[in-house]
Amino acid sequence: MFSENLVQMRKLHHMTQEDLAEKVGVTRQAVAKWESGESVPDLEKSRLLAQTLEVSLDELVNHEPDDNLGLGLAPKGKHLFGIVTVGDKGQIVIPAKARKLFNISTGDNLVVLGDENQGMAILKEEYFLQIANAIKDINQEK
């Protein structure tokens, strides 16, 4: 797990073993040994690796590819909650893990935003209104 996650995240960040070694303060050979599973870093180097690769230490060590639909470890703060099916009236069911993480409950109002080039976004109404009001206030100050 750890060695595969380390390789994947290093490549995702377009880093060579040498680049990563420099950021963590070790040799390229140490990174190569970690990636091959020949050895593992100490706790402090592991923490630096996770920080550099923008993932939690737990995810770097324990992530299983099946946890993310087989797509590997996602960068910190990024999530793939699963696949949803659109019903005949356009409704979708937001996965439980997403509802829990974003504190979405029955009866909450959500705002659906769209960009034809980038896709859709769903925000809780209260956050959208906070952003909209902040923009409005900035424009009124001008």
C-alpha positions as CSV (number, residue, x, y, z in Angstrom):
1,M,0.0,0.0,0.0
2,F,2.5,2.7,1.2
3,S,5.0,2.1,-1.6
4,E,2.3,2.1,-4.3
5,N,0.6,5.2,-2.9
6,L,4.0,7.0,-2.7
7,V,4.8,6.3,-6.3
8,Q,1.3,7.4,-7.5
9,M,1.3,10.6,-5.5
10,R,4.9,11.5,-6.6
11,K,3.9,11.1,-10.2
12,L,0.7,13.0,-9.7
13,H,2.8,15.9,-8.6
14,H,5.1,15.5,-11.6
15,M,8.1,14.9,-9.3
16,T,11.1,12.8,-9.8
17,Q,12.5,10.7,-7.0
18,E,15.3,13.2,-6.8
19,D,12.7,16.1,-6.5
20,L,10.9,14.4,-3.7
21,A,14.1,13.4,-1.9
22,E,15.3,17.0,-1.9
23,K,12.0,18.2,-0.4
24,V,12.1,15.6,2.3
25,G,15.8,15.9,3.0
26,V,16.9,12.4,2.0
27,T,18.8,10.8,-0.9
28,R,17.1,9.7,-4.1
29,Q,18.2,6.1,-3.2
30,A,16.1,6.3,0.0
31,V,13.0,7.3,-2.0
32,A,13.7,4.5,-4.4
33,K,13.9,2.0,-1.5
34,W,10.6,3.3,0.0
35,E,8.9,3.0,-3.4
36,S,10.2,-0.5,-4.0
37,G,9.1,-1.6,-0.5
38,E,12.6,-2.4,0.5
39,S,12.4,0.0,3.5
40,V,10.0,2.5,5.0
41,P,10.7,6.1,6.2
42,D,10.7,7.0,9.9
43,L,7.7,8.9,11.3
44,E,9.1,12.4,10.7
45,K,10.0,11.6,7.1
46,S,6.6,10.1,6.6
47,R,4.9,13.2,7.9
48,L,7.1,15.3,5.5
49,L,6.2,13.0,2.6
50,A,2.4,13.4,3.3
51,Q,2.7,17.1,3.7
52,T,4.7,17.4,0.4
53,L,2.3,15.2,-1.5
54,E,-0.7,17.0,0.0
55,V,-2.4,13.9,1.6
56,S,-2.9,12.8,5.1
57,L,-0.4,10.5,6.7
58,D,-3.1,7.9,7.2
59,E,-4.1,8.0,3.5
60,L,-0.5,7.7,2.4
61,V,0.0,4.6,4.5
62,N,-3.4,2.9,4.5
63,H,-5.2,3.9,1.3
64,E,-6.5,0.9,-0.7
65,P,-7.3,1.6,-4.4
66,D,-10.7,0.1,-4.0
67,D,-11.5,3.0,-1.6
68,N,-11.6,5.4,-4.6
69,L,-13.3,3.3,-7.3
70,G,-9.9,1.9,-8.1
71,L,-8.5,5.3,-9.2
72,G,-5.8,5.6,-6.5
73,L,-5.3,8.1,-3.8
74,A,-6.8,11.5,-4.2
75,P,-5.0,14.7,-3.2
76,K,-5.9,16.2,0.2
77,G,-9.3,17.8,0.2
78,K,-10.4,16.0,-3.0
79,H,-13.0,13.3,-2.9
80,L,-14.6,10.8,-5.2
81,F,-17.8,9.7,-3.4
82,G,-19.0,7.3,-6.0
83,I,-21.3,7.2,-8.9
84,V,-24.9,8.4,-8.7
85,T,-27.8,7.7,-11.1
86,V,-30.0,10.5,-12.3
87,G,-33.7,9.6,-11.8
88,D,-36.5,10.3,-14.3
89,K,-37.2,13.7,-12.8
90,G,-33.5,14.6,-12.6
91,Q,-33.0,13.7,-8.9
92,I,-29.8,12.2,-7.6
93,V,-29.0,10.8,-4.2
94,I,-25.9,12.4,-2.6
95,P,-23.8,9.6,-1.1
96,A,-23.9,9.3,2.7
97,K,-20.1,10.0,3.1
98,A,-20.5,13.3,1.2
99,R,-23.6,14.3,3.2
100,K,-21.7,13.6,6.4
101,L,-18.5,15.4,5.4
102,F,-20.5,18.5,4.2
103,N,-23.1,18.3,6.9
104,I,-26.0,18.0,4.5
105,S,-29.3,17.0,6.2
106,T,-32.9,16.4,5.1
107,G,-34.6,19.6,4.2
108,D,-31.3,21.6,3.5
109,N,-31.5,23.9,0.5
110,L,-28.7,23.4,-2.0
111,V,-27.6,25.6,-4.9
112,V,-26.6,24.0,-8.2
113,L,-24.1,26.0,-10.2
114,G,-22.8,25.1,-13.7
115,D,-20.0,25.9,-16.1
116,E,-20.4,24.4,-19.6
117,N,-16.7,23.8,-19.7
118,Q,-16.0,22.6,-16.2
119,G,-19.1,21.0,-14.9
120,M,-21.5,21.4,-12.0
121,A,-21.1,22.3,-8.4
122,I,-23.5,21.9,-5.5
123,L,-23.2,24.2,-2.5
124,K,-25.3,24.6,0.7
125,E,-27.5,27.7,0.3
126,E,-26.0,29.4,3.4
127,Y,-22.5,29.2,1.9
128,F,-23.6,30.5,-1.5
129,L,-25.4,33.4,0.1
130,Q,-22.3,34.3,2.2
131,I,-20.2,34.4,-0.9
132,A,-22.9,36.3,-2.9
133,N,-23.3,38.9,-0.1
134,A,-19.5,39.3,0.3
135,I,-19.3,40.0,-3.5
136,K,-22.2,42.4,-3.2
137,D,-20.5,44.3,-0.3
138,I,-17.2,44.6,-2.2
139,N,-19.1,46.0,-5.3
140,Q,-21.0,48.5,-3.1
141,E,-17.7,49.8,-1.6
142,K,-16.4,50.7,-5.1
